[in-house]
Amino acid sequence: MDPGPLTRAVEWVARITTVALVMVLPGVAGWWLDNRLQTRFLVAVGFGLGLALGMVYLLTLSGAMGRGAGRGGEKKE
């Protein structure tokens, strides 16, 4: 059964939200640790790690969609 347009839209919103959280949350955690430990570098490390993890996730997502994926990202059988 073909999922409707609303289902595909919700799937994309979930993917985009996940990418944003993966990129931002390590930086927020670094900021929190900087405040707790009285340091000044963990926020940069956190955002750098978040950027790297976000890019890996995006590349994985695009690779999974590019290989054997039909319209909307679902796998062809």
Summary of the structure (lengths in Angstrom):
residues: 77
radius of gyration: 16.9
end to end distance: 12.2
largest distance: 55.4
contacts: 183
relative contact order: 0.13
helix: 79%
strand: 3%
